[in-house]
Amino acid sequence: MTPQISKSDIFYMEMALLLAERGRGFTSPNPMVGAVVVKDGKVVGKGWHQKYGEAHAEVNAINDAGDKARGADIYVTLEPCNHTGKTPPCTEKILSSGIKRVFAALDDPNPTVKGGGNDYLRSKGIEVITGLCEKAARKQNEAFIKFITTGTPFVLVKCASTLDGRTATRTGDSKWITNEESRRHVHELRHAYDAIMVGMGTVKADNPSLTARLDGHITKNPVRVILDPFLETDPSANVLAPNPDSGTIIFCSESAPEAKADLLASGSTMVIRVADKNGMLDLADVMKKLGDMRVTSVLVEGGSSVIASSFSAGIVDKVSFFYAPVILGGDDGFPICRGRGPEFMRDGIRLKNVSVNHFGDDVMIEGYI
């Protein structure tokens, strides 16, 4: 018999999802997870997975509840783990606490452990109800789900454009197309994603730092990924400057000069050779190598060629295009994508699950490939 789900059940799970969000940017390669302990209609414990390697959400919520956990329900956004990793199994914590019922939004997407935690709890007499707010939980951990099921990162392409589709003027000027609110959201994305990827053209033109900067908030800087086939990166470029969170990975052609590779490689910078494909770096190979390094998500902020190559290589999962209410009125600026497109409109890339958000006068269109 399917248990009756009440409005209060949904409320508590939505609370757990909000708690999980507090871990965004800090838990990778683990998922974000939140948990709420409820007894006699009152929240008695709250917790979330705060950082990779530290206690999981269920443990923090049960510890917060203390003795009140006995006989209570726990609402958790992901199936409790039943294996020992960096921390002990959460199922054992649930059993020892006296929790009587578990609501889990999402089964663990890891195919090697999926269902194990729920089945173990049921075998011990704990009632387990799954699927509550599953759609929201799946979206929240979309990057983790892609990585754990395929071994390759979730890829988001972000760009900022005028209404007539230009990312810079003919002189290369692009500061600033979008407003401050939009740019703040971009830094939130940088904090949330494991890596940020650009091409050699962006490094040369802008000398960016590619860091996450949010005033008043602790942020995590992404790994900086540079596509540089012939190793033209200036050793003094900002993307090679050490930062406390992550280093830089330069992907180059297999034929790139060895001397240049030796010059650029350092304690915080890696140079990795990948296969060539149609005269360009094989981005599928790049993604495989990043996945092997446990990079679960990549934010593509490259220029026209890198964006076009990412679409062509079929590595993109999601797009966030920011449009500012600006019109250049010419065809000599830099386009969003450069190169040869399809012959027919029907062959264009069509997005699904599209959403529209406003940042002041700017509009962000977001959707999935």
N, C-alpha and C positions, 0 to 999 in steps of 0.2 A: 504494500500500500504506500503510495506517495505521500509524504508528510505535507500538511498544510503550511504554506509559507505566508506569514503575516506581514503587514506593513512595518512592524517593528523589526522583524528579521531583516528586511531590506535596509531599514535605517541603520542598523548596527553594522551590516556589511559595507554600506557606503561610508560609514565612519572608519572602518578598517581600511578601505581603499584610500581614503584621505591620509590616514596615518602612513600607509605604504609610500605615498608620494614624497614623504619627508626623506626617504632614502635615495631618491633619484639622483643619479650621478655618483653615488658612493658605494653601491652594492655589487657592481659588476666584477666578475662574471656571474655572480648570483643574481636572482630576480629580486625585485622589490616586493616586500610582503608586509602586510599590516595585520594586527590581531586585536580583538576586543573581547574581554571576558564579561559576561552578563549574568547576574543572579537576582532572582525575584524582581525582574523588570528594571534593574539598575546596573549601570556600567560600574564594575568594580576593579577593572584592570585594563590598561591600554599599552600597546607596544608596537614597535616596528623594527625591521632589520635595518640597523643604522649604518653598518659598514661591513664590507667583505671581511670575513674571518672572525667577526664578532657574533654575539648571540643572535639567534633568529627571533622573529617577531613573537611567536608563541611563548618562548621562554621569557622574553621581556614582559609580555602582558600577564603571564601567570605569576611572575615574581612581583609585578605591580599589585596584583590582586591579593597575594599572600594566602592566608587561610580561607578567605572568601571564595577562592576558586573551587573548593570542594562542593560538588553538587551543582556547579554553574555550567553555562554554555560558553563555548568559545567560537567566535566568528573570525575566520582567517581567510585571506585572499588567495591562498595557494595550499594545496594538499600538504599536510604536515609530513616532513621527511622522516623516513624510517631507516636511514643509513648514517654512518659516521663519516663525517668529512672533517672540515676545520672545527666543527662543534659536534656534540653528541646528538643522537636522534631526538627530534621534537616529540615523536610519539611517546617516548618513555617519560618525558616531562609531563605530557598530558595525562598519562596513566597515573603517575605518582601524585599528581596534584588533586586527583579526585574529580576532574571534569567529567560530566555525565553525557554531554552531547557536543558534537563538532559540526559546524557549518563551514564548508569549504567552497569558495567561489569557483575554483578552477582545479582540475586534476593536474598533477605535475606533468608538464609536456615532455619531460625527459623520457624517451622511450625505454630506457633501461630501468627506470624506477616507477613509472606511471602506475598509479593504483596501489602500490605497495603499502604506503602509509595508511590509506583509507582501509584497505583490507585487514591490515594488522590491528588497527583500532577496533574494527568490527569484530574481529576474532576474540578480542578481549572484553566484549560486551558493551563497547561505546557505540552509541548511535551516531552515524555520520550522514549528513545531508549535503549533497553537492549541487553545483550549478547555479547557486544564488548569485546574481549580478555577474554571471560568467562573461558576458560580452564586454563589460567595462574592465574586468580583470584581465581579459585577453589583450585588449588594446593597451592597457597599462604596461604590460610586459611583452609587447610585440617584438622588441629587439631580442630579448632572452629566448622567446619561443623560436624565432627564426634561427638563432645561433645553435640552440641545443638540439634542433631537429635536422639541421643541414650541415653544421660545422663551419658555416660562413657567416659574416656579419650582416646585420640589417643595415640597409643603405638608404639614407635620406639625401636627396638633392635639394639644396636651398639656393635661391638666387633672389636678387633685388633688381627690379626693372622699372623703366618708365612705362607709361600706358602703351606706347608704340614699340615696346619690346626691346629696348636698348639698356644695356648694363653700364655703359660709359659713353661719353662723347667721342668724337673722332680723335681727340687728343689724348684719350685714355682717362679723362677726369670722371670720377665716379663718387666723389664725396660732396654732399651725401645725397643719394637718390631718395632713400627712405628716411622717416623721421626717427626721433630718439626712442619712441615707444617700440617701434619695429626692431631697432638695433638692440634694444635691451632683450627682446625675445630671442634674437639670434644668439646672444651671449648665454641665455638660459639653455638653448639647444647645445651650445658648445660644452656647457657644464654637464648636460645629460648624456652626451655621446662619448664613447670611448676614444674615438679618433676623429680628426678633421683632415680632409684630403684636398689638396690643391695641386696645380701644375706648376711647372717651371715659369710659365709666363706670369702667373700671379706673384710669385716670389720676386721676379725681376722688376715688375711694374710697381708693386705696392710695398715690398719688403715688410710683410705683415708679421705680427707676433703669434697670431692664431691661439690666443689664450682666452679664458673665460673671465670677464670682468663685470661683476655685479656689486655695486656699492652697497655696503651694509650686509652683505651675505658672504658666507664662506663658500668658495667654489673649488671645483676640481678641474684642472686644465686637461684637455684631451691630448692624446698622443698626436703629434704632428706628422702627417704622411705627405711626402713630396714625391710627385711623379716627375722624374728628371732623367730622361733616357740617356743623355750623354754627360751627365754629372757636371752641369754648368752652374750649380749653386755656389754662390760666393761664401767662402768659409766664415765671413763676418756677418752673414745674413741673420736677421732676427729669429728666424725659425730654427736656427741652430743654437741659440742661446739657451743655457741650462735653465730648467724651471723645476720647482720642487715636486711636481706631481708626475711628470712624464717626460720622455725624451722625444727624439725625432727619428723617423724611419724614411730613408730615401730609397725609392725603388728606381732602378736603372736597367738599361739594356744589358744583355749578356755580353755585348761587345764594347761596353763603356770602358774607358782607359783605367787600368789597374792603379796607376799612380794617383789619379783623381779620387778613386775610391779610398785609397790609403790616406789621402789628405783630409777627406771629409769625415771619415769614421773616427769616433772618439768615444769616451765613456758614456755620453748621453745620446749619441747619434749612431744609428746602424745604417749600413749600405747593403741593400739586398738586390741581387740580380733576378730578373724575371724574363720570361720568354717574350719575344716580339710577335706581334700579330698584325699583319697588313701595315707594317712599318711603324706601329705604335706599340706601347707596352700592353701586354695581355692583362686586362683588368680582372678577368676571372682568376688568373693566376695570382694577381695581387691580393684578391679577396681570400683565396684559399690560404695563402701564406699568413695573412692577418688572422684568419680564423684559427690556424694552428698556434698562433701566439695568444689565443684567448681574447682577441679583440672582438667584442660582441656587436658593436655598432659603429658605423662610419657616417659622418656628416660631410657631404661633398660640397665644398664652397669654391670650387675651381672656376676658371673662366670658361669662355665659349667652347673651346676645344675639349676640355676635360668633361664638361657637362654632356656634350654631344657624344663623346666616347663612352661615357658611363651608360647612357641610354642604349647606344649601339651594342655594347657588350652584354646587355641584359642583366646588369647587376643591381639595378635600382628597384627598391621596394616602395618608396614613398617620395612625394615631392612637396615642398613648401615654397611657393612662388609669391614674393611680396611685390605688389604693384603700387607705385606712388602716383599721385595725381599730377604727373609731369609729362609733357610731350616735347620731344626734341624736334620733331617735324622734318627729319631728314633720313636718308638711308645710309649715312656714312659713319654712324656710331657703331659700337660693339653690340652684336646680337646676343641673345641668350644662348643659342647654339650656333656653332659654326660648322660648315661642311655640307655635304650633299644630303638632302632629305628625301623622303619618299616621293614617288611620282604621283600617287593618288591619295586624296584625303582619307580614304578608308583605311589606308595603311599607317596612318598616324597612331601615336600612342594615346590610347584613351584611358582616362582615370576612372576609378570607381570609388565609392564611399567618399564623395567630395564634400568638403566643408569650407565655409567662408568665415573668416574672422577679420575684425577691424582693429587696427592700431592707430587711433586718431583718424586722420584722413587716408591712411594707407589701408590696403586690402590684402589679406593673405589667403590665397587659394591653396588648399591642402587636399591631397588625395593619394590613392594607392594605385600602383601599376597592376 
